[in-house]
Amino acid sequence: MTEFGFIDRIKDLFATLPDNGFEGIGDDCAILPVGGGESLVFTTDMLAEGVHFLRAATSSRELGRKSLAVNLSDVASMGARPVATLLSLSLPDDATGTWAEEFMQGYRELSQEFGVTLAGGDTTRSAAGITINVTAIGRAADTHIKRRSGARPGDVIFTAGALGASGTGLRDILAGRYDTPAAAVHRNPRPQVAEGVWLGQRHEVHAMMDISDGLASDIRHIMERSGVGAAIDTERIPAAADADIRTAACAGEDYVLLLTADCADTERLAADFLARFGAPLHPVGQITDGRELEWFENGTLRPLDWHGFTHY
């Protein structure tokens, strides 16, 4: 069973239980309306040693920051502002003491930067390896929440930054090159919190999520939830320095926002984004009324079977 097949199985298994007001599985966060025109959003992410990180290549302080950053990215991708987190740690004996203290310092640094409180959590001993689980909670006006399901045929597909730096960094780390600029990017993702909140307030934006598994995978999530197709122009994908186009399209953990926006308003949206953040939105394709993901190069359809990261 694939990772997403397993998720679908879980969703089906719980489909007959009461939702208790939650809008659940299918977006980067679950949504709970709380009245007054506002909702809370909830997300959770796990990092496992040997799967998501190597201790030899990552300082404990960096890991503390990253474990929070990837969750804040999910909250921001909904157009919400993060307000609180819960942190659970499973640590072997050699990761207590100084290692754990440095980890928490990194976690605190990013919490302070984004004004997020640590509201609770859990700790336990691990027989082998470190496991980190974070739950993040955000708040947004109901009208500002962006889902994967809002894309419409004709929408322009944008990324809010360059792609492939993290994938290039992972390649360097696996080759034992821990001190390259790309490896530093992989260890230190920057969640686009201000950008996500700002884009949530823009009526032109119809759908949004963050790129954690790669553009090739994550645009498919928007397609599936919205019942649409997509056409990607490979020459317009903003590849980071030292990243080839396939890495930019398929590698994960960039944590850049992926959005679709009304084609009639994209010039104004892009200009306002540039003025606000000093960085461009990158148009990489268009939503179509089919169901297929098509890859084009200089206007020519290419038979590319590109996919992003999956765990199994």
Secondary structure, 3 states (H helix, E strand, C coil): CCHHHHHHHHHHHCCCCCCCCCECCCCCCEEEEEECCEEEEEEEEEEEECCCECCCCCCHHHHHHHHHHHHHHHHHHCCCEEEEEEEEEEECHHHCCHHHHHHHHHHHHHHHHHCCEEEEEEEEECCCCCEEEEEEEEEEEHHHCCCHHHCCCCCEEEECCCECHHHHHHHHHHCCCCCCHHHHHHHCCCCCHHHHHHHHCCCCEEEEEEECCCHHHHHHHHHHHHCCEEEEEHHHCCECCCCCHHHHHHCCCCCEEEEEECCCCHHHHHHHHHHHHCCCCEEEEEEECCCCEEEEECCEEECCCCCCCCCC
